[in-house]
């Protein structure tokens, strides 16, 4: 084995995002499952409405693992159900609105910036 191969970070192994999201104790407290090329792969539980906000430097991907959400982007709502995803381009005000609870997988910059919209 070369020294280059030994210095590589180890894989986190098999990850079950739905199981990880089911273990989250409270809504809107994400858990980072893995990182990939400067991006964090996170799970989160949503409930009710999140405050509108924007990320000026990075896009954000929302993938619905379980439940349904409304993803509001610049005042326009898109309905997303289980197995559907949408990317919010950087700089656009957005928020999730959930009737009940939903479990999501997010892909976002590791050090993403957030500011109120």
KEBA-110179 format. One record per residue (C-alpha): residue in one letter; y negated, x negated, z negated. Coordinates in pm, whole numbers, plus 50000, padded with zeros to 5 digits. Layout:
aYXZ
...
This chain:
x500005000050000
x496584986750092
x493764984149843
x491905010050054
x494695035450005
x494795029049630
x491055034149591
x491045068849750
x490455097549512
x493485118649438
x493895153449578
x493545181349323
x496865194649454
x497645230749530
x494865254349422
x495105292149390
x491485304549413
x492365340549322
x494205329549008
x491345306148914
x488815334348960
x490955358048752
x490735333648459
x486935332748457
x485705348148131
x482345362148249
x480545371748569
x478205347448741
x479665316148578
x481295297548869
x484055271848840
x484265242649083
x487805239649218
x487325209949449
x484765190449647
x484815183050018
x482325160950204
x479375168649979
x480325205249940
x481625222449628
x484345248749662
x483785273049378
x485085306449256
x482935332349086
x483215367748955
x480345390849045
x479415423048872
x476305443748939
x473375427149113
x472375390549109
x468705380749128
x467385373349478
x467115335849536
x467185309749812
x468465274649876
x465985255150085
x468245225550160
x471715240450212
x473675269050361
x476095289050144
x479405305350239
x480655336850063
x484355346050103
x485635377449930
x488945371149754
x489135405149587
x486915435949573
x483875444049783
x480265432549782
x477005439249954
x475425406450060
x471705411950093
x469955386450313
x466175389350360
x466375426050258
x469205435550499
x472625443850354
x476015434750493
x479195449450347
x481985424350287
x485495433750181
x488615414250087
x489295386150333
x485825386850489
x483185359650475
x479625352950572
x477365322450577
x473815325150444
x471645299850629
x469435277250421
x466035290650325
x466895327750342
x466475349650034
x469795365149936
x471785381149656
x475085398349592
x475355434449482
x478685446249349
x479775481049242
x482385470948987
x483755435549000
x484535411949283
x486035377149301
x484505353149554
x485055318449686
x481805299849754
x481235268349954
x477885252649879
x476295218449847
x477385200549531
x473775195949424
x472355227549577
x468795237449506
x467955272649393
x464625289749357
x463665325649303
x462905346249611
